[in-house]
């Protein structure tokens, strides 16, 4: 099985546990935010954590510039 850690803090909190071909779904991502994630593989002989990885979502797109009428 695998413990999946995901969040905006480092180290990331536990999101959930998956086994086999299970799927784990997280909440919607926010624009301009850095997220951290890691996976810990677990079996009967112990657990092996991965490194912590990160990614940053794109900054929000602002409103369109005003149109000038003549």
Backbone as JSON, one array per atom type, in Angstrom:
{
  "sequence": "XXXXXXXXXXXXXXXXXXXXXXXXXXXXXXXXXXXXXXXXXXXXXXXXXXXXXXXXXXXXXXXXXXXXXX",
  "N": [[0.85, -1.18, 0.0], [0.27, 2.37, -0.19], [1.04, 5.46, 1.3], [-0.15, 8.6, 0.67], [0.95, 11.83, 0.6], [0.02, 15.2, 0.63], [-0.18, 18.68, 0.1], [-0.13, 22.2, 1.06], [1.94, 22.73, 2.75], [5.29, 22.03, 3.9], [6.78, 19.5, 5.58], [4.28, 17.73, 3.62], [0.87, 17.07, 4.64], [-0.79, 13.91, 5.43], [-2.74, 12.69, 2.86], [-4.14, 10.41, 2.11], [-4.53, 6.77, 1.97], [-3.61, 4.34, -0.38], [-4.15, 1.28, -2.16], [-3.01, -1.24, -4.36], [-4.54, -0.81, -7.49], [-5.91, 1.49, -6.81], [-7.55, 4.73, -6.71], [-6.87, 8.04, -5.76], [-8.29, 11.06, -4.99], [-7.84, 14.55, -4.91], [-8.7, 17.82, -3.58], [-9.8, 20.76, -5.43], [-7.27, 22.66, -7.06], [-5.59, 25.7, -6.17], [-4.92, 28.8, -7.84], [-1.63, 30.14, -8.42], [-0.28, 28.9, -6.27], [1.92, 27.0, -4.25], [2.38, 23.55, -4.08], [3.06, 20.58, -2.23], [4.2, 17.2, -2.33], [4.44, 13.7, -1.51], [5.23, 10.19, -1.39], [4.79, 7.27, 0.49], [5.89, 4.07, 0.44], [4.58, 1.02, 1.6], [4.91, -2.15, 3.21], [4.84, -5.53, 4.49], [7.36, -5.66, 5.62], [8.15, -3.11, 6.27], [8.4, 0.49, 5.8], [9.01, 2.84, 3.19], [9.81, 6.05, 2.61], [9.37, 8.56, 0.05], [11.22, 11.22, -1.54], [10.32, 14.68, -0.95], [8.39, 16.35, -3.23], [7.62, 19.26, -5.25], [5.33, 21.58, -6.8], [4.2, 24.49, -8.56], [1.21, 26.15, -9.15], [-0.09, 28.02, -11.95], [-0.15, 31.61, -11.92], [-3.06, 33.58, -11.13], [-5.16, 34.7, -13.78], [-5.66, 37.97, -14.64], [-8.34, 40.47, -14.96], [-9.51, 41.42, -18.24], [-7.98, 44.11, -20.07], [-9.4, 47.44, -20.06], [-11.63, 48.5, -22.65], [-11.26, 51.15, -24.85], [-13.43, 53.62, -25.99], [-14.03, 55.75, -28.76]],
  "CA": [[0.0, 0.0, 0.0], [1.0, 3.64, -0.28], [0.51, 6.66, 1.95], [0.06, 9.75, -0.19], [0.98, 13.09, 1.35], [-0.2, 16.28, -0.32], [-0.7, 19.89, 0.71], [0.6, 23.45, 0.83], [3.03, 22.86, 3.72], [6.38, 21.07, 3.74], [6.3, 18.33, 4.85], [2.84, 17.73, 3.38], [0.08, 16.18, 5.48], [-1.32, 12.7, 4.82], [-3.99, 12.85, 2.11], [-4.86, 9.14, 2.21], [-3.81, 5.54, 1.71], [-4.12, 3.59, -1.53], [-3.6, -0.06, -2.34], [-3.26, -1.78, -5.7], [-4.86, 0.16, -8.54], [-6.86, 2.47, -6.28], [-7.41, 6.12, -7.11], [-7.05, 9.0, -4.68], [-8.58, 12.36, -5.6], [-7.7, 15.68, -4.0], [-9.56, 18.98, -3.84], [-9.4, 21.68, -6.5], [-6.04, 23.41, -6.81], [-5.71, 27.16, -6.24], [-3.94, 29.47, -8.71], [-0.52, 30.82, -7.76], [-0.02, 28.24, -5.0], [2.89, 25.9, -4.27], [1.92, 22.32, -3.44], [4.09, 19.59, -1.93], [3.67, 15.84, -2.28], [5.37, 12.59, -1.35], [4.58, 8.89, -1.3], [5.49, 6.29, 1.32], [5.54, 2.68, 0.1], [4.52, 0.23, 2.83], [4.58, -3.57, 3.1], [4.98, -6.24, 5.77], [8.7, -5.5, 6.17], [8.42, -1.73, 6.67], [7.94, 1.61, 4.98], [10.07, 3.61, 2.55], [9.28, 7.32, 2.12], [10.03, 9.21, -1.08], [11.55, 12.63, -1.33], [9.17, 15.58, -1.08], [8.43, 17.11, -4.47], [6.7, 20.39, -5.24], [5.0, 22.27, -8.04], [3.43, 25.71, -8.34], [0.2, 26.39, -10.18], [0.05, 29.31, -12.61], [-0.78, 32.75, -11.26], [-4.37, 33.86, -11.7], [-5.23, 35.62, -14.91], [-6.45, 39.14, -14.24], [-9.38, 40.87, -15.91], [-9.07, 41.99, -19.52], [-7.84, 45.58, -19.98], [-10.6, 48.12, -20.53], [-11.71, 48.92, -24.06], [-11.51, 52.59, -24.97], [-14.32, 53.98, -27.08], [-13.8, 57.12, -29.23]],
  "C": [[0.89, 1.24, 0.0], [0.28, 4.71, 0.52], [0.86, 7.83, 1.05], [-0.07, 11.01, 0.65], [0.89, 14.23, 0.34], [-0.73, 17.5, 0.41], [0.19, 21.09, 0.42], [1.7, 23.67, 1.85], [4.07, 21.77, 3.46], [6.91, 20.74, 5.12], [4.78, 18.35, 4.7], [2.11, 16.75, 4.29], [-0.4, 14.95, 4.71], [-2.65, 13.0, 4.14], [-4.82, 11.57, 2.21], [-3.96, 7.98, 1.9], [-4.44, 4.85, 0.52], [-3.43, 2.24, -1.6], [-3.94, -0.53, -3.74], [-3.49, -0.68, -6.71], [-5.88, 1.2, -8.09], [-6.56, 3.87, -6.8], [-7.68, 7.01, -5.91], [-7.2, 10.37, -5.3], [-8.49, 13.44, -4.54], [-8.67, 16.78, -4.39], [-9.03, 19.79, -5.02], [-8.14, 22.44, -6.1], [-6.29, 24.9, -6.97], [-4.61, 27.74, -7.12], [-2.86, 30.14, -7.87], [-0.13, 30.22, -6.42], [1.0, 27.12, -5.19], [2.33, 24.73, -3.47], [3.1, 21.36, -3.29], [3.45, 18.22, -1.89], [4.79, 14.83, -2.11], [4.55, 11.31, -1.22], [5.43, 7.99, -0.41], [4.99, 4.91, 0.95], [5.62, 1.85, 1.37], [4.23, -1.23, 2.48], [4.87, -4.22, 4.45], [6.36, -6.08, 6.39], [9.04, -4.07, 6.56], [7.87, -0.71, 5.7], [9.14, 2.37, 4.43], [9.47, 4.91, 2.01], [10.06, 7.83, 0.92], [10.55, 10.57, -0.64], [10.26, 13.43, -1.38], [9.38, 16.38, -2.36], [7.46, 18.27, -4.38], [6.43, 20.87, -6.66], [4.19, 23.5, -7.68], [2.46, 25.9, -9.48], [0.4, 27.8, -10.75], [-0.68, 30.4, -11.83], [-2.14, 33.01, -11.89], [-4.29, 34.87, -12.84], [-6.16, 36.76, -14.52], [-7.52, 39.47, -15.27], [-8.77, 41.47, -17.18], [-8.93, 43.51, -19.37], [-9.09, 46.25, -20.54], [-10.5, 48.49, -22.01], [-12.03, 50.39, -24.1], [-12.37, 52.85, -26.19], [-14.07, 55.44, -27.45], [-15.06, 57.7, -29.78]]
}
